Amino acid sequence: MAVFSLPDSVCAEAPVILDGTGSFGGSSYYVEICPIGVDCNTYGWSSWIPGQPGAINLRDYYDFTVTEQYNIKLAMSNSCAPWDEKTQVLTIIQAPVVTFDQISPLSICSPTTINAQITGASSSTTIQWSVIRGGSETPLPDTTASLTLDPAGGNIDGRYRVIVTDSSGCSAEASIEVAC
């Protein structure tokens, strides 16, 4: 019986784990990946994989395109049973991209704002800043794309990291080295 778990959607660059450990009765299995709307016989990837299906990262076999939808099929057969297959749709979601409008390392000795440029994210994002000094990371209270640093308020030296997570759960991060 062909049984597998696969998320309905994954973020760009995230592993695409097909877990077929619930399948049984087959001596080998067949996996097919095909973009929706195209002929799977001429465009797509498929392969026989010997043995019982386990958890495999489909990115090891196929180069998924962002914002594309795919039919993922798992089929099994053995000498005593007919084909059994299951198909599921998988959507690849665009993950946000974070860059800075300044170049690292950034040397500042007066109040300066670091601006994180966020693209590709859904309209609802969560932003978390932190500073890394001496191998220790400290969260900062700022939750906007801009972080203002003022050397008059104390030591600003360190690596500043921003993590952006969108409403789909996709995230990206960037960091910039700052010194006075």
N, C-alpha and C positions, 0 to 999 in steps of 0.2 A: 504494500500500500504506500503510495507516494504522499508523504506528509512532510511539510517543511514550514519553517517560520522565516519571515522576511519582513522588515518594516515596510509600511506603505510609502514612506519617503525617507530620504537621507540627504544630508547636507553635502554640497560639493566637497570633494577630497576626503570625505569620511569613508571608513570601510563599509562595504556592502556585504554584510554577513548573511549568507543563506545557511540556515541550520536544518539539515535533513536528518538529524539523529532520531526523530520520531518515525522515520520510514522503516519498513521491514519487508522482508520477503524477496528482495531483489539481489541478484548476484552482481549487477552493475547498474549504473543509473546514467541518465542522459540529462544534461542541463542545456537549456537554450535561452539566449538573451536576444531580444529583438526590439528595436524601436517601434513604437506604435505607429501604424500607418504605412509601414513599408513591407515589402515581401521578405519574409524571413528566410526564404530559400536563396535569395541573392544578397541580402544585407543582414548581418547579425553574426552571432557567434554561437556555436554549439559544440558539445564534446561529450563523448562517453567517458565516464570516470569509473574505474573498476572498484569493486567492493561496496560496502554499505555507505550511504551518504553520511557525512559528519558536518561540522561547521566549516565552511570555506568562505574566503573573501573573494567575491566575484570580481573585484578590481584587479586581482592577480591574472584574470583571464580576459577582461574586457575594459575598454577605455570609455567610460560613460561621459556623456555630454550634459553640461549644466542646463537645467530647465527642460530637459527631455523626459518623456515617459517611456517606459520599457515594459514589455511582457516578459516575465521570467517564468520558464516552465521547467518543472522537474518531472521526469518520467522514469519509470522503473519497469523492468521485466525480468523474468527468470524462465527457466525451461518448463515450469509447471503452471504458470499463470499468464494471463493476457496482460497487455500494457495497462498501466495505471499511471495517470498523470494529474498534475495540479498546476494551474497557471495563476499568476498574481501580477498586478500592475505595480510598478515601482516608479516613483517620481524623484528625480534628482533636483534638489533645491539650490538656488544660488546662495552662497554664503556671503556675508558682508566682507568688505575689504577695508582695512584701516591703514592709512599712511599719515605722515606728519608734513606740515608745510615748512618745517625747519629741517636742517640737516644735522645728523648726529655725528660727532659730539657737539653739543650746543653749549657755548660759553656765554653765561649771562652774569652780570653783576648789578643789575637793576631790575625792578619788577618786569616780568615778561610773561606772556601768555603762550602756552604750547597748545596748538590747535590740531586735533585729530580729524583728519578728513575721512568720512565714512561714506562708502558707496556700496551699492548692491544689496543693502539691507532692506527688510520690510519697514514699513512706516513706524512700527513700534520697536524700539531698541532699549536695551539696558546697558549702561556704560559704567564700568568700574575701573578706577585708577588705583595704582599702588606704586610704591617706591621701593627699590631694592638697594640696600646698602650692606656691604660686608657679608653677603650671602643670606641676609635676612630680608624678607618681604613684608612691608607694612601697608595695609589697605588705607586709602585716602577717602575722605568723605565726598569728594566731587563726583557728580553723576551726569555731567554734561560733556560735550566734545571738547571743551576748552578747560585748561588747567592753568591758573595763574600762580606763578612762583615769585616770591619776594625774598631776596637774600637778607634783607634787614630783619626778617622774622626768624632767622636761624639758618642752619646748614641746609642747603638745597642740593648739594652734590649727591649724585646717585643715578640709577637707571630707572626711568619712569615708564611704567607699563600700563597700557589701556587695553581692556577686554570689552568687546562689543558683542552682545548677544541679541539676535532679533527674535521676533515672535514665533518663528519656526523652530527656535532652539539652535540655529546655526550661529557659530561664533567665529571671531577673528581677533587677533591681538597684534599689537605693535609696541615697540619700546624705543626710547630715545635716551641717550646718555647726556646728563646735564652736569655742568661744573661752573664754579665761579672763580 
